[in-house]
C-alpha cells in the first residue's frame, strides 16, 4: 500500500477500491465522521457499537469482525498491533470523501457565498485562528450538513435560505465536542448580519438531523448526535466502579431501624461518589480521544465536558 502522502494522486486505485466495496461497507465508511474519527484511535467497542447498535444498524454483531477485516485488507482501516484499536487511514478518508456527493454540486451559489463568508470570518477569530485542524474539521462538517439539509430549503426564499445557512454554521459549531460555545446573539454580532436567526431555526435543524438540543446557562447550548457509544461506556464504568467498591453487607439481623436508615444513607452517598467518578473517568476518556486539538485550558479542566455529560446521560 502506498504511503499516505501519495493518496491524493491515486484516483484509479481509489475508484478500483470503491468498485470492490459492497453497499453495506460503503454505509460503514460513510458513518466515519470527519470531526470525530479522522486522526485518532477508535476502540473496537466504540466502532462495534456504532455499526451494530446505531439507529440504522448495518450489520449484526457476528458479522462485525469479518467486515472490518475486509476494510483492513483494502487499506481503509488499520488495526494497531497489540491493541484492540482501529484507525481510519488517509486512504480511507479519501475514499470517504469520494463516496460522499460533492457539496459544490448541490448548494446554490448564493448560499455557498454565505458559507464562505462565515468560514472566512471565523478563521480570523482567536477561537480557531491558531488551530488549522479544528478549523478544517468544522468547515468540512458545516458543508456536509448544509448539503444534507438543503433539499428542505430548495423552495424557500433567499432570506429564509440565508437564515438557515447561518443557523447551520452555528449549530455545527456548537457541538458536544466544541469547548467554546457561541450564543445566537454573539454569533450574529460577529458577522453583522441583518437577518435574525431564532431558536426555532435551531430546533428545525435538530429535528431534521435527529440531533438533541441541550440548553446551558447564559444563553449557551450545544447539540449532540447519536451518542449511544458514550452511554454504553458510562454503563460499563458504573459497573466497574461498583465492583471496586467495598463489599460490605447492607443488612444484618442485629440492626435496628436507625442502623438501617444510616446504612442506607451511607450506601446512597457512596452511590453518588461512584456516579461522579464514572462521569470523571468518561470525561477523561473523551479528553484523551478528542482533546488533541483543544488548548491547554480545556485539556486540564474537564468540568466543561462533565457538565455536558450530565445532560446527555441523565
Helices and strands as residue ranges (DSSP letters): G 4-9, H 11-20, H 23-30, E 42-43, H 44-52, G 61-63, H 64-73, E 77-79, E 85-88, H 90-98, G 103-105, H 109-123, H 126-129, H 132-149, G 150-152, H 158-173, H 184-191, H 199-209, E 212-215, E 221-224, H 228-244, H 257-290, G 291-293, H 296-300, H 303-313
